[in-house]
């Protein structure tokens, strides 16, 4: 199980590093962010440790910086990232239910970002 967690963290970090080197379309970046949020929710539900979840949220937030957007989309992007920050704070405090709710809210807000493009 420890090997599986280590491999998962390594892949998450690797994909985070690769994505910053690639030029992504805004909709592709939103899809990737939503995928990472879904993976993070699943990891929380499966009982992943605090550090793993925090790294996953951090990588999703980093990916959000890849989006080059107009003013309207930039404002929506900021609104979508805010619940991710709340999820990080909730995880640090051990409040997994609150973190899952914040991540789901963020996932919904990313849909509005996609619609802006």
C-alpha angles and dihedrals in degrees: 000000000000089000091052092051091048091050091048092051091047092051092047092052091044093052090046090055094046095049093057090057093052127078105232131192110242093246091051091051091050090051091051092048092050090049091053092048090052090049090050093051089049091049091052091049090048090053101253115176122264097253093052092051093046090052091050092052091046092053092050090051090050090053090054088066089064091072113100104199145166119252095273094050091043090057091049090048090054090050090051093050095050095075089049088060089049089051090054091052091048092051091051088054092046095247100137096167091056091047092052091049091050092048092050089050089051091049090055092048091053087062089062090050090054090050090055091065 
